Amino acid sequence: VVSAPNEGWATQVFGEPDLDRLWDAVATATRLDADDPVAAWKEHAAQLGARARALSARGFDAIRFRGPGTELTIGLVPGGRWECAGAETAKGIAHVPNLPTEEVFTSPDWRRAEGTVRTTAPLLAAGTRVDDLELRFEGGKIVDVQASAGADIIRQQLAADEQAPSLGEIALVDGDSAVKKTGLVFHDTLFDENTTCHIAFGSGFPLTVEGGDALSREELLDAGVNVSGVHTDFMIGGPEVDVDGLDAEAQATPILRGDVWQLS
């Protein structure tokens, strides 16, 4: 999936239909400005794959985010896998289906999230801009929503079904993100979510658990993977947000400090 610049999108980003400027920003975000874009993407995909494998091997019990307005602990599915955007076709051809991508991600246990979180960037939900979103979690569910703008659209999405208020994704992104280097808000989730760490309420990803694609809705929920009709990403990371992996005894291992990846 690749978004193509057009005058309407450029106007939304810059306030004027500067199509050339938007093409330049998209080129930076998708590494097309590298001397050898194919080599740059192979190196990038390899790094993301290594990070996903390292996180999976650690077998953390939970991920904790700490920063201004944020003190959130999210439980993980036992044996759940971390993934990245690299994939293979049925014939074994390696490819990256989403451009850009900067994340490693997993589906957390939808029943285990406690604390508060504040967004570090605006998000676009159903065409509505949401600013300064603050959420409070109890027992795995969002129980309070506040925002300086757009809170009602979030509340509407959370009311879509009984699983919507629980989390379906944790994604970790460091400060080397090519999308972040543009310094822009693209008003396009595929781009904006790749500027920093983000989480999503609503549906999770069956591929993060063994045999998940063959599981029924009830089996996925029993395994801890959320199933919902919505999936809304929002950005919660940045240089002021520390990210830790917690073991079963709540002992912390740093993953991100000052937007720099720490985990080997």
Secondary structure, 3 states (H helix, E strand, C coil): CCCCCCHHHHHHHHCCCCHHHHHHHHHHHCCCCCCCHHHHHHHHHHHHHHHHHHHHHHCCCEEEEEECCEEEEEEECCCCCCEECCEECCCCCEECCCCCCCCEEECEEEEEEEEEEECCCCEEECCEEEECCEEEEECCEEEEEECCECHHHHHHHHCCCCCCCCEEEEEECCCCCCCHHHCCCCCCHHHHHHHCCEEEEECCCHHHCCCHHHCCHHHHHHHCCCCCCCEEEEECCCCCCEEEEECCCCCEEEEEECCEECCC
